[in-house]
Amino acid sequence: MRAVTFKLSERLLEELDLQASKEGRTRSEILRDAVTAYLRSGRRTRKFRVKRIILS
């Protein structure tokens, strides 16, 4: 297995660590499962959340 490095927001990392602790799993196990589920879902488009729209 190869190591992969990527960035997460502090908030997302805290949520990941909390979930890993609750489940007694590692970050890597959860992330592998998440990536596998994403790839198997066939979803290939990226969704964006709009926080605010300013019209002038």
N, CA, C and O atoms as a MOPAC input file, in Angstrom:
PM7 MOZYME 1SCF
protein

 N      0.85200 1    -1.17100 1     0.00000 1
 C      0.00000 1     0.00000 1     0.00000 1
 C      0.90200 1     1.24000 1     0.00000 1
 O      1.93100 1     1.26700 1     0.67500 1
 N      0.50700 1     2.25900 1    -0.76000 1
 C      1.29700 1     3.49100 1    -0.83600 1
 C      0.71500 1     4.56500 1     0.06700 1
 O     -0.49000 1     4.60700 1     0.31100 1
 N      1.58300 1     5.42400 1     0.55400 1
 C      1.16800 1     6.56000 1     1.37700 1
 C      0.78700 1     7.71600 1     0.46200 1
 O      1.42200 1     7.94000 1    -0.56900 1
 N     -0.25500 1     8.44800 1     0.84900 1
 C     -0.73900 1     9.60400 1     0.08900 1
 C     -0.88600 1    10.76700 1     1.06500 1
 O     -1.36300 1    10.58900 1     2.18600 1
 N     -0.48100 1    11.94100 1     0.63800 1
 C     -0.57900 1    13.13400 1     1.47800 1
 C     -1.55500 1    14.11800 1     0.84900 1
 O     -1.49800 1    14.36900 1    -0.35500 1
 N     -2.45000 1    14.67600 1     1.65800 1
 C     -3.36600 1    15.70900 1     1.18400 1
 C     -3.76200 1    16.59600 1     2.34700 1
 O     -3.47700 1    16.27900 1     3.50200 1
 N     -4.41500 1    17.70000 1     2.04900 1
 C     -4.77000 1    18.68000 1     3.07100 1
 C     -6.24200 1    18.57800 1     3.43200 1
 O     -7.08900 1    18.32800 1     2.57500 1
 N     -6.54000 1    18.77800 1     4.73200 1
 C     -7.90500 1    18.86200 1     5.24300 1
 C     -8.00200 1    20.10300 1     6.11100 1
 O     -7.01600 1    20.53100 1     6.71100 1
 N     -9.18900 1    20.67500 1     6.17500 1
 C     -9.37500 1    21.79700 1     7.08600 1
 C     -9.24600 1    21.28900 1     8.52000 1
 O     -9.44100 1    20.10400 1     8.78900 1
 N     -8.92300 1    22.17700 1     9.41300 1
 C     -8.77800 1    21.81100 1    10.82400 1
 C    -10.07500 1    21.18900 1    11.35900 1
 O    -10.04900 1    20.20400 1    12.09600 1
 N    -11.19200 1    21.78000 1    10.97600 1
 C    -12.50100 1    21.28300 1    11.42500 1
 C    -12.75900 1    19.86200 1    10.93100 1
 O    -13.20400 1    19.00500 1    11.69600 1
 N    -12.48200 1    19.61600 1     9.66200 1
 C    -12.70700 1    18.29000 1     9.09600 1
 C    -11.78800 1    17.25400 1     9.74500 1
 O    -12.20200 1    16.12400 1    10.00000 1
 N    -10.55600 1    17.63900 1    10.00600 1
 C     -9.62000 1    16.73300 1    10.66300 1
 C    -10.08700 1    16.39600 1    12.08300 1
 O     -9.97100 1    15.25200 1    12.52100 1
 N    -10.60700 1    17.38200 1    12.79000 1
 C    -11.12700 1    17.14100 1    14.13900 1
 C    -12.30700 1    16.17300 1    14.09400 1
 O    -12.40900 1    15.27200 1    14.92800 1
 N    -13.19700 1    16.36100 1    13.12100 1
 C    -14.34400 1    15.45700 1    12.97700 1
 C    -13.88300 1    14.03900 1    12.63800 1
 O    -14.42000 1    13.06200 1    13.15900 1
 N    -12.89700 1    13.94000 1    11.77100 1
 C    -12.35000 1    12.63900 1    11.39200 1
 C    -11.74500 1    11.94200 1    12.61000 1
 O    -11.98900 1    10.75600 1    12.83200 1
 N    -10.96400 1    12.66800 1    13.39100 1
 C    -10.34100 1    12.08400 1    14.57700 1
 C    -11.38300 1    11.64700 1    15.60500 1
 O    -11.23600 1    10.60100 1    16.23600 1
 N    -12.41900 1    12.43600 1    15.77000 1
 C    -13.48400 1    12.08400 1    16.70600 1
 C    -14.18600 1    10.80500 1    16.26800 1
 O    -14.43700 1     9.91700 1    17.08200 1
 N    -14.49800 1    10.71700 1    14.98800 1
 C    -15.17100 1     9.52700 1    14.46000 1
 C    -14.26500 1     8.30500 1    14.57100 1
 O    -14.72600 1     7.22100 1    14.93100 1
 N    -12.99100 1     8.47000 1    14.26800 1
 C    -12.03400 1     7.36100 1    14.37900 1
 C    -11.95900 1     6.86600 1    15.81600 1
 O    -11.90700 1     5.66100 1    16.06200 1
 N    -11.95200 1     7.78500 1    16.74800 1
 C    -11.90300 1     7.41700 1    18.16100 1
 C    -13.16300 1     6.66200 1    18.57900 1
 O    -13.08200 1     5.65600 1    19.28400 1
 N    -14.32300 1     7.14400 1    18.14700 1
 C    -15.60000 1     6.49000 1    18.48200 1
 C    -15.65300 1     5.06400 1    17.95000 1
 O    -16.18600 1     4.16700 1    18.60300 1
 N    -15.09100 1     4.85900 1    16.74800 1
 C    -15.16000 1     3.55500 1    16.09100 1
 C    -13.96900 1     2.65800 1    16.41000 1
 O    -13.96500 1     1.48100 1    16.05000 1
 N    -12.95800 1     3.20600 1    17.08200 1
 C    -11.76100 1     2.43300 1    17.37100 1
 C    -10.99700 1     2.08000 1    16.10900 1
 O    -10.42800 1     0.99400 1    15.99200 1
 N    -10.99200 1     3.01100 1    15.16600 1
 C    -10.32800 1     2.80400 1    13.87300 1
 C     -9.31400 1     3.91400 1    13.65800 1
 O     -9.28500 1     4.89300 1    14.40400 1
 N     -8.48700 1     3.75800 1    12.64000 1
 C     -7.52000 1     4.79500 1    12.30000 1
 C     -8.11300 1     5.74900 1    11.26300 1
 O     -9.10800 1     5.43800 1    10.60800 1
 N     -7.48600 1     6.90400 1    11.13200 1
 C     -7.87100 1     7.85800 1    10.08100 1
 C     -7.80400 1     7.16900 1     8.72600 1
 O     -8.71200 1     7.29100 1     7.90400 1
 N     -6.71700 1     6.44800 1     8.51000 1
 C     -6.50200 1     5.80500 1     7.21100 1
 C     -7.61200 1     4.82200 1     6.86900 1
 O     -8.06000 1     4.77000 1     5.72300 1
 N     -8.05700 1     4.04700 1     7.84100 1
 C     -9.13900 1     3.08700 1     7.58300 1
 C    -10.41100 1     3.80700 1     7.14400 1
 O    -11.07100 1     3.39600 1     6.19000 1
 N    -10.74100 1     4.87200 1     7.84200 1
 C    -11.95700 1     5.62600 1     7.50600 1
 C    -11.82400 1     6.27500 1     6.13300 1
 O    -12.76200 1     6.23700 1     5.33700 1
 N    -10.67200 1     6.86900 1     5.85200 1
 C    -10.47500 1     7.52100 1     4.55800 1
 C    -10.47600 1     6.51400 1     3.41300 1
 O    -11.01700 1     6.80400 1     2.34600 1
 N     -9.88600 1     5.34300 1     3.60900 1
 C     -9.92200 1     4.31100 1     2.56000 1
 C    -11.36300 1     3.90100 1     2.27800 1
 O    -11.76500 1     3.78000 1     1.12100 1
 N    -12.13400 1     3.69000 1     3.33800 1
 C    -13.54300 1     3.32400 1     3.15000 1
 C    -14.31500 1     4.42500 1     2.42300 1
 O    -15.13700 1     4.14100 1     1.55300 1
 N    -14.04600 1     5.68100 1     2.78300 1
 C    -14.74800 1     6.80700 1     2.15800 1
 C    -14.41200 1     6.91700 1     0.67200 1
 O    -15.30400 1     7.12800 1    -0.15000 1
 N    -13.14700 1     6.77600 1     0.32600 1
 C    -12.73900 1     6.85800 1    -1.07900 1
 C    -13.31800 1     5.68700 1    -1.86300 1
 O    -13.79500 1     5.86500 1    -2.98400 1
 N    -13.28100 1     4.49800 1    -1.28400 1
 C    -13.84100 1     3.32600 1    -1.95000 1
 C    -15.32900 1     3.51300 1    -2.21400 1
 O    -15.80500 1     3.22500 1    -3.31200 1
 N    -16.06500 1     3.99200 1    -1.21800 1
 C    -17.50800 1     4.21200 1    -1.37800 1
 C    -17.77700 1     5.26400 1    -2.44600 1
 O    -18.69700 1     5.11200 1    -3.25000 1
 N    -16.98300 1     6.32600 1    -2.46100 1
 C    -17.14700 1     7.38400 1    -3.46200 1
 C    -16.93100 1     6.83200 1    -4.87300 1
 O    -17.72800 1     7.09500 1    -5.77200 1
 N    -15.86800 1     6.07700 1    -5.06300 1
 C    -15.56100 1     5.54500 1    -6.38600 1
 C    -16.59700 1     4.52000 1    -6.84500 1
 O    -16.92200 1     4.45900 1    -8.03100 1
 N    -17.10700 1     3.73100 1    -5.93200 1
 C    -18.11500 1     2.72900 1    -6.28900 1
 C    -19.48400 1     3.34300 1    -6.56000 1
 O    -20.32200 1     2.73300 1    -7.22400 1
 N    -19.70800 1     4.54100 1    -6.05100 1
 C    -21.01000 1     5.18300 1    -6.23700 1
 C    -21.21100 1     5.67400 1    -7.66300 1
 O    -22.33800 1     5.93100 1    -8.08600 1
 N    -20.10900 1     5.80500 1    -8.40400 1
 C    -20.20100 1     6.29400 1    -9.77300 1
 C    -20.33100 1     7.80000 1    -9.84900 1
 O    -20.44700 1     8.35100 1   -10.94300 1
 N    -20.31600 1     8.46600 1    -8.73200 1
 C    -20.45300 1     9.91900 1    -8.69900 1
 C    -19.12200 1    10.56000 1    -9.06900 1
 O    -18.12300 1    10.38600 1    -8.37100 1
 N    -19.11700 1    11.27700 1   -10.13600 1
 C    -17.87100 1    11.87200 1   -10.59700 1
 C    -17.95000 1    13.39900 1   -10.72500 1
 O    -16.98400 1    14.03400 1   -11.14900 1
 N    -19.06600 1    13.97600 1   -10.37000 1
 C    -19.18100 1    15.43400 1   -10.45900 1
 C    -18.93000 1    16.04400 1    -9.09500 1
 O    -19.20100 1    15.43300 1    -8.06100 1
 N    -18.42200 1    17.22500 1    -9.11000 1
 C    -18.12200 1    17.92400 1    -7.86500 1
 C    -19.25000 1    18.89300 1    -7.55200 1
 O    -19.67400 1    19.66600 1    -8.41200 1
 N    -19.72600 1    18.84800 1    -6.33100 1
 C    -20.75800 1    19.77800 1    -5.90600 1
 C    -20.12500 1    20.91000 1    -5.11900 1
 O    -19.16100 1    20.71300 1    -4.37900 1
 N    -20.68300 1    22.09400 1    -5.29100 1
 C    -20.21000 1    23.26200 1    -4.56900 1
 C    -21.34000 1    23.80200 1    -3.71400 1
 O    -22.49400 1    23.83400 1    -4.13900 1
 N    -21.00500 1    24.22100 1    -2.52300 1
 C    -21.98300 1    24.84600 1    -1.64000 1
 C    -21.76800 1    26.35200 1    -1.69400 1
 O    -20.66000 1    26.83700 1    -1.46700 1
 N    -22.82700 1    27.08400 1    -1.99600 1
 C    -22.75300 1    28.52900 1    -2.06600 1
 C    -23.13600 1    29.08300 1    -0.70500 1
 O    -24.23400 1    28.82000 1    -0.21500 1
 N    -22.24100 1    29.84700 1    -0.09000 1
 C    -22.50300 1    30.40900 1     1.22300 1
 C    -23.24400 1    31.73900 1     1.13200 1
 O    -24.06900 1    32.06900 1     1.98400 1
 N    -22.92900 1    32.49700 1     0.07300 1
 C    -23.54700 1    33.81200 1    -0.03000 1
 C    -23.51800 1    34.27000 1    -1.48500 1
 O    -22.53600 1    34.06700 1    -2.19900 1
 N    -24.59400 1    34.88000 1    -1.89800 1
 C    -24.66300 1    35.46600 1    -3.23200 1
 C    -24.89600 1    36.95800 1    -3.07400 1
 O    -25.80400 1    37.39100 1    -2.36400 1
 N    -24.07800 1    37.71700 1    -3.73500 1
 C    -24.20600 1    39.19300 1    -3.67700 1
 C    -24.58600 1    39.67200 1    -5.05800 1
 O    -23.84900 1    39.46700 1    -6.02200 1
 N    -25.73700 1    40.31100 1    -5.15300 1
 C    -26.18900 1    40.88000 1    -6.40800 1
 C    -26.05100 1    42.39500 1    -6.32700 1
 O    -26.41000 1    43.01500 1    -5.32600 1
 N    -25.52700 1    42.97600 1    -7.39400 1
 C    -25.37700 1    44.44800 1    -7.35900 1
 C    -26.27200 1    45.09700 1    -8.37600 1
 O    -26.28500 1    46.32200 1    -8.49500 1

